Amino acid sequence: MRIAELEIYGIPRLLIKSWQENVGSELLPMQEIAVREHGLLERGNLIVSAPTSSGKTFCAEIAMARALLNGQKAVCLVPLKALAEERYREFSRKYEPLGLKTIISTSDRKEFDRCFSKGDFNLAIVIFEKMNQMLSSNLDLLSYIDLIVIDELQMIADQSRGAVLEMSLLKIMHSKYKCRLLGLSAVLSGAKKLAAWLDAELFIYGHRPVDLYQGILWRGEYAYRKKNSGERGSERLLDDESLLPEEQLLGVVDELVRRGEKVLVFLKSKAACRHYAGQLSERVDLPPAENAIQNLGLCSQTALSGALDELLQRGIAFHHADLSFEQRKEIEEGYRNDEIKVLFATTTLSMGLNLPATTVLLEPFKFAGGCYNPRALPQHLSWPEYENMCGRAGRLRYVSNPGKAMILVNSEFEKEVIWSKFIEGRPPGLEGQLHTREVLDIVLDLVCSGCCRSVNDLKNVLARSFSGDEYLAGKVETAVVVCRDHKWIESEDEILAGTALGCVISTFGITAKSAEKAISLLRSEPPMESILWLFEFANSAEVNRNSSSMQGRINSGAISELIGDFELKEYPQFRLSKIISNPELLDHAAMTRIAQTLALAEWCNGTAVCEIENCYQISAGSLMSLAETCAWLSESTAAMARVFNLPRNIRLFFKRLAFMLRHGLRFELRSIWKLGHEILGREDYPRLSAQGIRNANDLVSANPDTLEKILGAMKAGKIRKKIQVAKNKNKEDKMNGELACKLVLEGRSNRDRLTVRFFGRELPLTLKSFKYLAKLACAKYLDAQNNGWLHKDQLEPGFNQARYIYNLKKELGLSKDQGLLENNRGGYYRLNLNPDEIRLNLENLKRIQDYELKSIAERYENLQVS
């Protein structure tokens, strides 16, 4: 079927032309069958179960186009940040030139979150966890979404991510909005059960456009079976059958490189990746990966930067979780661009990424944490992991010859076992993973999102979950009682609803245990001492989920210094205080958490990553992952502090700590970061600070020669250009703002009145009218869930609100039919202006000696900081 024929289904020519340029003129057989026989462009739910690199992603793009034609939005859910970034780059390149706004939302990509919540996009790529949080915050965002694509749907059975995906799908399926679901997955066993649960048609397709040979490497011979035909074959790659496993691996990779192949090797440990990469570099003579070397030189330097640089000089690299995210990204790009010829990796690279490997070699094991101890132990690969690793070979668009996947074994017996398990075997059935989450967390999530409004709703929804309700039987009522006791849920006439506190916990997706601990500390009038809070965050369940969470070592001198800190011992409600007051509690786990805490403190202070790695024995990748998790916990604690109406300095402490954790910078450098984060590396900020450049104004007024000396000619030039663009934009924004802004609460004193600018006119208002107007204006920003409606008791207690609203209208010169101050006749009032048409002069408002106006100014300022 030609792509041009999609026009008969209503696909516009502009889009068809773009596809022809990017994909080709013909649909693949699987894509044609999906369109013609399985209703890809129709309304029903659909699961496409097909091998890797069979064209599933373009099926999603076709279905997305149909959703957009209906004037709705399309969302693509993916399990990993790296995969989200790849999809975002690909979709932006294809669809932004056509005027289709494409956005991304992950834990550290928040710049489009407001666009997502307002429906200001066409295509969105969102990771599983973020989608669940957004649905918990506002289930009504489904109202403008027509299609939800679930990439790697088989992850619903994954122990680490399956539960959060199932929770998202439960909320989608049981909402009042009927979004269409399109699941994309590898060929799996038990797909019928999953299709029945999603009420979806199941399309199973077994053919791969580029064939894949899957087999075992033993004693220099590769025995394989062809995926498409099932035909068996073998190929001798090495003559010497007596080689040890290490020599066999290096010899085969050497031989494949001589043939001009691109090789990807999956090994069970990070140490093995680095070891084999180093050994291979001494045997082969490949051209240097010059662009990758240059790009990695611009990244923050880590303990592994030197080793990577040496390997890249030989066209070789390794890829695992100890590298920083930016290092991993550059290595992936170097391999994709054909500069890196051989890449040694752990499972961090196995999921979904398009890489141009011709041959994949893999060990059938990985290291992973156990059920009772987070320390990593060797375990067999799961079936999806095995399929994903094999599927990196022979990717469509990169190669035309069949890809080859070779499993490495160490004995004849192991060869037989692995052949039976993976080559001839079948994937195990899919099982839901809700049992990996606490019942309390599940119940709170479903109630606060609005998905379930009663105990019976909870029971019915969970009974129809993919996991079934065996694990949850008899526990729902108890969980509801506990949530009520904690004031996370409230009920009236057996109708359940989340409280403000419960909704914060649910929206941020933190566990009930972590929330309970944070709430207890917030209520104890805690000190704003970052090291105490960092230790709490490092001991949370959220950090303990990560298998690399046990990295970190500390010397006895640092421990002695902590034990001697009498100030820290004054707060027994904190775990760190208890430990340093009772040295007998200093076991191995506590020492590790203390090392991580001190490493985080150094990271927040801008200390170089290499120094932190060497001092605390924690890798760059683990440090940054830990910091990201702790930033999220700090943000959630700030939100809880706001619910308790704690003083402004407490809330700002957590917001600032979250910024420092997320970016590894002192908060005083925030304005520079906002201006230059796309250009500057983390190590540039301390250099600027050392020269007295600590904020955006300092940067703008800095001598060009000084900037060039600190940053180098290229970065200094980019910064100067960015500053000029920002200056021009500020001038334009100021002009546009003055034209577009319809209400400015100036708050300047005019005798016994306060001034506002209303549609260009400066008006003096009485204090009462000014406070009413300020509350209504702030509701447009701070009570977006209620669409700016404010109950009369929120204006002030009593019975005279209508009279004061009447006075306000008179002072503003409003007639009855202007409709700028709305009344829903149910006791609610609203200012009929958009948030971007309203401005508050914070400096003036904070100077007014009135508690309510100061409080409004603080709430508005906190919103700007967040």
RARACOR-V549959 format. One record per residue. N is the residue number from 0. RES is the residue in one letter. PHI is phi in whole degrees, -180 to 180 (NA if undefined). OMEGA is omega in whole degrees, -180 to 180 (NA if undefined). D_LAST is the distance of its C-alpha to the last C-alpha in whole Angstrom. Layout:
# RARACOR-V549959
{{N:RES:PHI:OMEGA:D_LAST} {N:RES:PHI:OMEGA:D_LAST}}
This chain:
# RARACOR-V549959
{{0:M:NA:179:50} {1:R:-83:-180:49} {2:I:-59:-180:46} {3:A:-59:-180:47} {4:E:-68:178:48} {5:L:-66:179:45} {6:E:-62:-180:45} {7:I:-69:177:48} {8:Y:-93:177:45} {9:G:94:178:43} {10:I:-73:-176:41} {11:P:-69:-177:41} {12:R:-62:180:43} {13:L:-58:180:40} {14:L:-71:179:38} {15:I:-61:179:41} {16:K:-62:178:42} {17:S:-62:178:39} {18:W:-63:179:40} {19:Q:-61:180:43} {20:E:-73:-174:42} {21:N:-96:-173:39} {22:V:-114:-175:41} {23:G:125:-175:45} {24:S:-92:-176:47} {25:E:-116:169:48} {26:L:-76:172:46} {27:L:-71:-179:47} {28:P:-53:-180:49} {29:M:-62:-180:46} {30:Q:-66:178:44} {31:E:-63:180:47} {32:I:-64:179:48} {33:A:-61:-180:44} {34:V:-73:-172:45} {35:R:-77:-169:48} {36:E:-113:-174:49} {37:H:-125:170:46} {38:G:65:180:44} {39:L:-57:-179:41} {40:L:-101:178:41} {41:E:-109:-168:41} {42:R:-93:-171:39} {43:G:-71:174:40} {44:N:-69:-176:38} {45:L:-148:170:39} {46:I:-114:175:39} {47:V:-106:-179:40} {48:S:-109:-173:42} {49:A:-150:-179:43} {50:P:-63:174:43} {51:T:-59:177:41} {52:S:59:178:41} {53:S:-103:177:43} {54:G:101:-178:41} {55:K:-67:-176:38} {56:T:-62:180:35} {57:F:-71:171:37} {58:C:-57:178:38} {59:A:-63:-179:34} {60:E:-65:178:34} {61:I:-63:-180:37} {62:A:-65:178:36} {63:M:-62:180:32} {64:A:-60:179:34} {65:R:-63:179:36} {66:A:-63:-179:33} {67:L:-67:179:32} {68:L:-65:178:35} {69:N:-83:-180:35} {70:G:78:-178:32} {71:Q:-108:-178:29} {72:K:-110:177:27} {73:A:-128:-179:27} {74:V:-125:177:25} {75:C:-113:179:26} {76:L:-93:179:25} {77:V:-133:-175:26} {78:P:-82:-170:26} {79:L:-126:178:25} {80:K:-62:-178:22} {81:A:-61:178:25} {82:L:-69:177:27} {83:A:-63:179:24} {84:E:-63:180:24} {85:E:-65:179:27} {86:R:-63:-179:27} {87:Y:-63:179:25} {88:R:-62:-178:27} {89:E:-66:-178:30} {90:F:-68:178:29} {91:S:-62:180:27} {92:R:-61:-177:30} {93:K:-79:-164:32} {94:Y:-109:177:30} {95:E:-60:178:28} {96:P:-62:179:31} {97:L:-90:180:32} {98:G:87:179:30} {99:L:-96:-176:28} {100:K:-75:-178:24} {101:T:-112:-178:23} {102:I:-129:179:20} {103:I:-133:177:19} {104:S:-142:176:16} {105:T:-133:-178:17} {106:S:-63:-180:15} {107:D:-117:173:14} {108:R:-118:-174:14} {109:K:-111:-173:11} {110:E:-66:-179:12} {111:F:-107:-175:14} {112:D:-60:179:12} {113:R:-67:176:12} {114:C:-61:-179:16} {115:F:-64:-176:17} {116:S:-69:180:16} {117:K:-98:-178:17} {118:G:77:-178:20} {119:D:-90:179:20} {120:F:-167:171:22} {121:N:-110:179:25} {122:L:-123:178:25} {123:A:-130:174:22} {124:I:-111:-172:23} {125:V:-135:175:21} {126:I:-80:-174:21} {127:F:-52:-175:23} {128:E:-62:-177:20} {129:K:-68:180:17} {130:M:-64:180:20} {131:N:-64:178:21} {132:Q:-64:-179:17} {133:M:-67:177:17} {134:L:-68:178:20} {135:S:-65:-179:19} {136:S:-75:-175:16} {137:N:-158:-179:19} {138:L:-69:-179:22} {139:D:-71:177:23} {140:L:-65:176:21} {141:L:-69:-176:25} {142:S:-64:-179:26} {143:Y:-108:178:26} {144:I:-105:-180:26} {145:D:-93:-173:30} {146:L:-132:172:30} {147:I:-122:178:29} {148:V:-95:176:30} {149:I:-108:178:30} {150:D:-79:-177:31} {151:E:58:-177:33} {152:L:-59:180:33} {153:Q:-61:179:36} {154:M:-67:176:32} {155:I:-64:178:33} {156:A:-100:-179:35} {157:D:-81:-176:33} {158:Q:-64:-175:33} {159:S:-88:-174:29} {160:R:-121:-175:28} {161:G:-63:-176:30} {162:A:-65:-177:29} {163:V:-70:175:25} {164:L:-67:180:27} {165:E:-64:177:30} {166:M:-63:177:27} {167:S:-60:-178:25} {168:L:-66:177:29} {169:L:-59:-179:30} {170:K:-68:179:27} {171:I:-65:-174:28} {172:M:-70:-176:32} {173:H:-102:174:32} {174:S:-80:178:30} {175:K:-82:-179:31} {176:Y:-96:-175:30} {177:K:-105:176:33} {178:C:-76:175:31} {179:R:-81:-180:33} {180:L:-112:174:33} {181:L:-125:180:34} {182:G:-96:177:35} {183:L:-117:-179:36} {184:S:-150:170:37} {185:A:-68:177:40} {186:V:-64:-178:43} {187:L:-137:176:43} {188:S:-87:-178:45} {189:G:82:-179:44} {190:A:-65:180:43} {191:K:-63:178:45} {192:K:-63:-179:43} {193:L:-68:179:40} {194:A:-64:179:41} {195:A:-64:-180:42} {196:W:-65:-179:39} {197:L:-84:-176:37} {198:D:53:-173:40} {199:A:-122:169:40} {200:E:-72:-178:43} {201:L:-109:177:44} {202:F:-117:179:45} {203:I:-105:-178:46} {204:Y:-135:-172:47} {205:G:-104:-173:48} {206:H:-91:178:49} {207:R:-109:-180:47} {208:P:-57:172:48} {209:V:-109:-174:48} {210:D:-61:179:50} {211:L:-128:175:49} {212:Y:-95:180:52} {213:Q:-118:-177:50} {214:G:-165:-173:53} {215:I:-127:176:53} {216:L:-103:-179:54} {217:W:-150:180:57} {218:R:55:174:60} {219:G:81:-180:59} {220:E:-112:179:59} {221:Y:-106:176:57} {222:A:-99:-171:58} {223:Y:-141:171:55} {224:R:-131:-180:55} {225:K:-78:-175:54} {226:K:-66:-174:51} {227:N:-72:-174:53} {228:S:-105:-175:56} {229:G:80:-179:57} {230:E:-66:-180:59} {231:R:-97:176:60} {232:G:-164:177:60} {233:S:-151:180:60} {234:E:-148:177:60} {235:R:-87:-179:61} {236:L:-103:178:59} {237:L:-132:-180:60} {238:D:-77:-175:64} {239:D:-81:-178:64} {240:E:-88:-174:63} {241:S:-98:-176:63} {242:L:-66:173:60} {243:L:-68:-177:57} {244:P:-52:-179:54} {245:E:-64:-180:52} {246:E:-67:178:55} {247:Q:-63:180:55} {248:L:-60:-178:51} {249:L:-65:179:52} {250:G:-65:-180:55} {251:V:-68:179:54} {252:V:-62:178:50} {253:D:-58:-179:53} {254:E:-64:-180:55} {255:L:-65:178:52} {256:V:-63:178:51} {257:R:-61:179:54} {258:R:-81:179:55} {259:G:87:-178:52} {260:E:-87:172:49} {261:K:-98:-169:46} {262:V:-117:175:45} {263:L:-125:-175:42} {264:V:-117:177:43} {265:F:-98:-180:41} {266:L:-121:-171:42} {267:K:-78:-177:41} {268:S:-137:178:39} {269:K:-66:180:37} {270:A:-63:180:40} {271:A:-65:179:42} {272:C:-59:-179:40} {273:R:-68:-179:40} {274:H:-63:-177:44} {275:Y:-69:177:45} {276:A:-62:178:44} {277:G:-65:179:45} {278:Q:-63:-179:49} {279:L:-67:-178:49} {280:S:-61:179:48} {281:E:-84:-175:51} {282:R:-108:-175:53} {283:V:-117:179:52} {284:D:-128:-179:51} {285:L:-104:179:49} {286:P:-66:-179:47} {287:P:-68:177:44} {288:A:-88:-167:41} {289:E:-65:180:40} {290:N:-65:179:37} {291:A:-64:178:35} {292:I:-62:-179:36} {293:Q:-65:-178:35} {294:N:-68:178:32} {295:L:-69:176:31} {296:G:-65:179:32} {297:L:-85:178:29} {298:C:-78:174:27} {299:S:-59:-177:26} {300:Q:-76:179:29} {301:T:-124:-179:30} {302:A:-62:-178:33} {303:L:-98:-177:34} {304:S:-61:-179:34} {305:G:-63:179:37} {306:A:-63:179:39} {307:L:-63:-179:37} {308:D:-60:179:38} {309:E:-62:-179:42} {310:L:-69:-179:42} {311:L:-65:175:40} {312:Q:-64:178:43} {313:R:-109:178:45} {314:G:72:-177:43} {315:I:-126:177:42} {316:A:-154:170:39} {317:F:-125:-173:37} {318:H:-148:176:34} {319:H:-159:-169:32} {320:A:-72:177:29} {321:D:-77:176:30} {322:L:-78:175:29} {323:S:-70:-179:26} {324:F:-61:-179:24} {325:E:-68:176:25} {326:Q:-66:179:28} {327:R:-61:-180:29} {328:K:-61:-179:28} {329:E:-68:178:30} {330:I:-68:177:33} {331:E:-58:-179:33} {332:E:-66:178:33} {333:G:-64:177:36} {334:Y:-70:-180:38} {335:R:-64:-178:37} {336:N:-87:175:38} {337:D:73:175:41} {338:E:-82:178:41} {339:I:-89:-175:41} {340:K:-94:-180:44} {341:V:-133:-178:43} {342:L:-129:176:40} {343:F:-102:-172:40} {344:A:-145:168:37} {345:T:-95:-176:36} {346:T:-67:179:35} {347:T:-59:-174:31} {348:L:-107:-169:33} {349:S:-84:-168:35} {350:M:-93:162:33} {351:G:72:-175:33} {352:L:-70:177:33} {353:N:-85:-180:35} {354:L:-130:-172:37} {355:P:-86:179:41} {356:A:-81:171:43} {357:T:-93:180:46} {358:T:-134:175:47} {359:V:-116:171:45} {360:L:-111:-177:46} {361:L:-148:168:45} {362:E:-84:-177:45} {363:P:-83:-178:45} {364:F:-125:173:43} {365:K:-146:172:40} {366:F:-101:180:38} {367:A:-149:179:36} {368:G:-67:179:35} {369:G:-85:-179:38} {370:C:-75:-174:37} {371:Y:-113:-177:38} {372:N:-148:-178:37} {373:P:-74:-179:34} {374:R:-65:-173:36} {375:A:-74:178:37} {376:L:-131:179:40} {377:P:-70:178:42} {378:Q:-139:174:42} {379:H:-64:171:44} {380:L:-62:171:41} {381:S:-76:180:40} {382:W:-61:178:42} {383:P:-59:178:39} {384:E:-65:179:38} {385:Y:-61:-179:42} {386:E:-63:-180:42} {387:N:-67:178:38} {388:M:-64:178:40} {389:C:-59:-175:43} {390:G:-70:175:41} {391:R:-73:-179:40} {392:A:-91:175:44} {393:G:67:-179:45} {394:R:-77:176:42} {395:L:-58:-178:43} {396:R:83:180:43} {397:Y:-107:-178:43} {398:V:-136:177:46} {399:S:-113:178:49} {400:N:-81:-179:51} {401:P:-57:174:51} {402:G:-81:-180:48} {403:K:-128:176:49} {404:A:-120:-176:48} {405:M:-121:177:50} {406:I:-87:-179:49} {407:L:-91:178:50} {408:V:-127:-174:52} {409:N:-116:-180:54} {410:S:-160:177:58} {411:E:-63:179:60} {412:F:-62:-180:59} {413:E:-63:178:55} {414:K:-59:-179:56} {415:E:-66:-178:57} {416:V:-64:-177:55} {417:I:-69:177:52} {418:W:-60:-179:54} {419:S:-66:-175:54} {420:K:-76:-171:51} {421:F:-107:-175:49} {422:I:-78:-180:52} {423:E:-96:-172:54} {424:G:-75:177:51} {425:R:-120:178:49} {426:P:-64:178:46} {427:P:-68:177:45} {428:G:-65:-179:44} {429:L:-89:177:40} {430:E:-127:178:39} {431:G:-65:-173:36} {432:Q:-123:179:34} {433:L:-60:-180:32} {434:H:-66:179:34} {435:T:-81:178:32} {436:R:-112:177:29} {437:E:-69:180:30} {438:V:-59:179:31} {439:L:-57:-179:28} {440:D:-66:-179:25} {441:I:-65:-178:27} {442:V:-63:-180:28} {443:L:-62:179:25} {444:D:-60:-176:23} {445:L:-68:-179:26} {446:V:-75:-176:26} {447:C:-67:177:22} {448:S:-75:-176:22} {449:G:91:-179:25} {450:C:-66:-180:28} {451:C:-122:-176:30} {452:R:-113:-180:31} {453:S:-156:177:34} {454:V:-63:179:35} {455:N:-64:175:38} {456:D:-57:-179:35} {457:L:-60:-179:33} {458:K:-64:-179:37} {459:N:-66:-179:38} {460:V:-65:-178:35} {461:L:-70:176:35} {462:A:-65:180:39} {463:R:-99:176:38} {464:S:-73:178:36} {465:F:-65:-179:37} {466:S:-76:-173:37} {467:G:79:-174:39} {468:D:-107:-179:39} {469:E:-59:-180:41} {470:Y:-66:-173:39} {471:L:-95:-174:37} {472:A:-56:176:40} {473:G:77:-176:40} {474:K:-105:-174:37} {475:V:-66:-178:35} {476:E:-58:179:36} {477:T:-62:180:36} {478:A:-64:179:32} {479:V:-64:179:32} {480:V:-61:180:33} {481:V:-62:179:31} {482:C:-63:177:28} {483:R:-65:-179:29} {484:D:-61:179:30} {485:H:-83:-176:27} {486:K:62:174:25} {487:W:-96:178:23} {488:I:-129:173:26} {489:E:-125:-179:28} {490:S:-140:176:31} {491:E:-143:-175:33} {492:D:54:178:37} {493:E:66:174:36} {494:I:-92:-177:33} {495:L:-94:175:30} {496:A:-151:178:26} {497:G:-78:173:23} {498:T:-77:178:22} {499:A:-58:180:18} {500:L:-68:179:18} {501:G:-60:-180:20} {502:C:-67:176:18} {503:V:-63:-179:15} {504:I:-61:-178:17} {505:S:-67:-178:18} {506:T:-63:180:15} {507:F:-78:177:14} {508:G:73:178:18} {509:I:-83:-178:18} {510:T:-75:179:22} {511:A:-61:-180:23} {512:K:-64:179:25} {513:S:-66:179:22} {514:A:-64:-179:20} {515:E:-60:180:23} {516:K:-67:-180:23} {517:A:-62:-180:20} {518:I:-64:179:20} {519:S:-59:-180:24} {520:L:-70:-180:22} {521:L:-63:-179:20} {522:R:-79:-175:23} {523:S:-96:-176:25} {524:E:52:-172:23} {525:P:-76:174:22} {526:P:-77:175:22} {527:M:-89:-179:19} {528:E:-111:-169:21} {529:S:-60:-175:19} {530:I:-66:177:22} {531:L:-66:-179:23} {532:W:-71:179:19} {533:L:-62:178:20} {534:F:-66:176:23} {535:E:-62:-179:22} {536:F:-62:-178:20} {537:A:-67:179:23} {538:N:-96:-175:25} {539:S:-77:176:23} {540:A:-63:-179:25} {541:E:-63:177:22} {542:V:-74:-177:23} {543:N:-67:178:27} {544:R:-66:-174:27} {545:N:-83:-177:27} {546:S:-68:179:30} {547:S:-92:-175:29} {548:S:-73:-178:28} {549:M:-97:175:31} {550:Q:-72:176:31} {551:G:136:177:31} {552:R:-136:-179:34} {553:I:-141:-179:34} {554:N:-86:-174:37} {555:S:-66:-180:39} {556:G:-63:180:38} {557:A:-66:178:34} {558:I:-64:-180:35} {559:S:-61:179:37} {560:E:-64:178:35} {561:L:-65:-179:33} {562:I:-61:180:35} {563:G:-84:-180:36} {564:D:-85:-175:33} {565:F:-68:-179:34} {566:E:-63:-179:31} {567:L:-67:-178:29} {568:K:-78:-175:32} {569:E:-82:-175:31} {570:Y:-126:-174:29} {571:P:-65:178:31} {572:Q:-71:179:28} {573:F:-95:-177:26} {574:R:-61:-178:28} {575:L:-63:178:28} {576:S:-61:179:30} {577:K:-61:-176:33} {578:I:-69:-177:33} {579:I:-74:174:34} {580:S:-82:-179:36} {581:N:-131:-175:38} {582:P:-56:178:39} {583:E:-67:178:41} {584:L:-83:-176:38} {585:L:-79:175:37} {586:D:-88:-176:38} {587:H:-61:-178:37} {588:A:-64:180:34} {589:A:-65:178:32} {590:M:-62:179:33} {591:T:-63:-179:31} {592:R:-66:177:28} {593:I:-65:178:29} {594:A:-60:179:29} {595:Q:-64:-180:26} {596:T:-63:180:24} {597:L:-68:176:26} {598:A:-63:178:25} {599:L:-64:179:21} {600:A:-62:178:21} {601:E:-67:178:23} {602:W:-60:179:21} {603:C:-64:-178:18} {604:N:-85:178:20} {605:G:87:179:21} {606:T:-62:-178:24} {607:A:-58:-177:26} {608:V:-59:-179:26} {609:C:-57:-180:30} {610:E:-63:-180:30} {611:I:-64:179:28} {612:E:-59:-177:30} {613:N:-69:-176:33} {614:C:-75:-172:32} {615:Y:-116:176:31} {616:Q:54:176:33} {617:I:-128:-176:30} {618:S:-74:179:29} {619:A:-58:-179:26} {620:G:-62:180:26} {621:S:-68:179:26} {622:L:-61:-177:23} {623:M:-70:176:21} {624:S:-65:178:21} {625:L:-63:-180:21} {626:A:-63:180:18} {627:E:-64:179:16} {628:T:-64:-179:17} {629:C:-69:176:16} {630:A:-62:178:13} {631:W:-63:179:12} {632:L:-66:178:14} {633:S:-67:177:12} {634:E:-63:180:9} {635:S:-67:178:12} {636:T:-67:176:13} {637:A:-61:-180:10} {638:A:-67:177:10} {639:M:-67:178:14} {640:A:-62:178:14} {641:R:-68:178:12} {642:V:-61:179:15} {643:F:-78:-178:17} {644:N:55:177:16} {645:L:-71:-178:16} {646:P:-54:-177:16} {647:R:-56:-177:13} {648:N:-64:178:14} {649:I:-70:-180:14} {650:R:-63:-180:10} {651:L:-67:177:9} {652:F:-56:-177:12} {653:F:-73:178:11} {654:K:-66:179:7} {655:R:-70:177:9} {656:L:-62:178:12} {657:A:-62:177:10} {658:F:-61:-178:9} {659:M:-63:178:13} {660:L:-67:-176:14} {661:R:-69:-173:13} {662:H:-116:180:14} {663:G:66:-177:17} {664:L:-137:172:16} {665:R:-68:-173:16} {666:F:-64:-178:13} {667:E:-61:-179:15} {668:L:-94:-173:16} {669:R:-60:-177:12} {670:S:-67:175:13} {671:I:-67:-180:16} {672:W:-60:-179:15} {673:K:-60:-178:13} {674:L:-81:-168:16} {675:G:-124:-173:18} {676:H:-66:179:17} {677:E:-77:-176:19} {678:I:-112:-172:22} {679:L:-86:170:22} {680:G:-90:-177:22} {681:R:-58:-177:21} {682:E:-73:179:24} {683:D:-73:-175:24} {684:Y:-66:177:21} {685:P:-61:179:23} {686:R:-66:177:26} {687:L:-65:-179:25} {688:S:-62:180:24} {689:A:-63:178:27} {690:Q:-98:176:28} {691:G:83:179:26} {692:I:-99:-170:24} {693:R:-121:176:20} {694:N:-149:-174:18} {695:A:-63:179:18} {696:N:-64:176:21} {697:D:-61:-178:23} {698:L:-66:-179:23} {699:V:-64:-176:24} {700:S:-92:-177:27} {701:A:-67:176:28} {702:N:-65:-180:31} {703:P:-55:179:32} {704:D:-65:178:34} {705:T:-65:178:32} {706:L:-59:-179:29} {707:E:-64:180:32} {708:K:-67:-178:33} {709:I:-77:-169:30} {710:L:-104:-171:29} {711:G:92:-173:32} {712:A:-63:-174:33} {713:M:-66:-179:31} {714:K:-66:-180:28} {715:A:-61:178:29} {716:G:-63:179:30} {717:K:-65:180:27} {718:I:-65:180:25} {719:R:-61:178:27} {720:K:-66:179:27} {721:K:-64:179:23} {722:I:-62:-179:23} {723:Q:-65:178:26} {724:V:-62:-179:24} {725:A:-65:178:21} {726:K:-61:180:23} {727:N:-63:-179:25} {728:K:-67:179:22} {729:N:-62:178:21} {730:K:-62:-179:24} {731:E:-65:180:24} {732:D:-63:-179:21} {733:K:-64:179:22} {734:M:-64:-180:25} {735:N:-65:-179:24} {736:G:-63:179:22} {737:E:-65:179:24} {738:L:-80:-173:26} {739:A:-86:-175:24} {740:C:-75:-175:22} {741:K:-98:180:24} {742:L:-138:175:23} {743:V:-123:176:22} {744:L:-86:-176:21} {745:E:-69:179:23} {746:G:76:176:24} {747:R:-77:-178:27} {748:S:-77:177:30} {749:N:-131:-171:33} {750:R:59:-179:35} {751:D:-100:-178:34} {752:R:-124:179:32} {753:L:-122:-172:28} {754:T:-91:168:28} {755:V:-133:170:26} {756:R:-108:-174:27} {757:F:-123:-176:28} {758:F:53:176:29} {759:G:86:-180:30} {760:R:-99:175:31} {761:E:-89:-175:31} {762:L:-126:173:31} {763:P:-91:179:32} {764:L:-116:171:31} {765:T:-65:-179:32} {766:L:-58:-179:29} {767:K:-61:-179:29} {768:S:-65:180:29} {769:F:-62:-180:26} {770:K:-67:177:24} {771:Y:-59:-178:25} {772:L:-65:179:24} {773:A:-64:179:20} {774:K:-66:179:20} {775:L:-66:179:21} {776:A:-66:-179:19} {777:C:-68:179:16} {778:A:-61:179:17} {779:K:-66:178:16} {780:Y:-90:-166:13} {781:L:-96:179:12} {782:D:-123:-176:15} {783:A:-62:-179:15} {784:Q:-62:179:17} {785:N:-95:179:20} {786:N:57:176:20} {787:G:84:179:19} {788:W:-74:-178:23} {789:L:-127:179:23} {790:H:-71:-176:26} {791:K:-59:179:28} {792:D:-70:175:28} {793:Q:-79:174:24} {794:L:-73:170:25} {795:E:-177:178:28} {796:P:-67:177:30} {797:G:117:-171:34} {798:F:-130:-173:36} {799:N:-107:-175:35} {800:Q:-62:-178:32} {801:A:-61:180:34} {802:R:-66:-178:36} {803:Y:-71:175:33} {804:I:-64:178:32} {805:Y:-61:179:35} {806:N:-63:180:35} {807:L:-61:179:31} {808:K:-60:-180:33} {809:K:-64:-178:36} {810:E:-68:177:34} {811:L:-84:-179:32} {812:G:76:-178:35} {813:L:-89:173:34} {814:S:-89:-177:37} {815:K:-61:-172:38} {816:D:-93:-179:37} {817:Q:-76:173:34} {818:G:72:-180:32} {819:L:-81:173:29} {820:L:-114:-172:29} {821:E:-95:178:29} {822:N:-135:-178:31} {823:N:-88:179:31} {824:R:64:176:34} {825:G:-118:180:33} {826:G:93:-178:31} {827:Y:-115:178:28} {828:Y:-125:180:27} {829:R:-149:173:24} {830:L:-89:-174:24} {831:N:-87:174:25} {832:L:-136:175:23} {833:N:-77:179:20} {834:P:-55:-178:16} {835:D:-76:176:17} {836:E:-100:-176:20} {837:I:-126:177:18} {838:R:-141:177:17} {839:L:-116:174:17} {840:N:-87:-172:18} {841:L:-62:-177:16} {842:E:-59:180:18} {843:N:-67:-178:21} {844:L:-63:-179:20} {845:K:-71:180:19} {846:R:-86:-179:23} {847:I:-72:-178:24} {848:Q:-81:179:26} {849:D:-146:-174:25} {850:Y:-59:-176:23} {851:E:-65:180:21} {852:L:-69:176:20} {853:K:-63:180:18} {854:S:-64:178:17} {855:I:-62:180:16} {856:A:-62:180:14} {857:E:-65:180:12} {858:R:-63:180:11} {859:Y:-66:180:10} {860:E:-66:177:9} {861:N:-61:177:6} {862:L:-62:179:5} {863:Q:-67:179:5} {864:V:-64:-178:4} {865:S:-73:NA:0}}
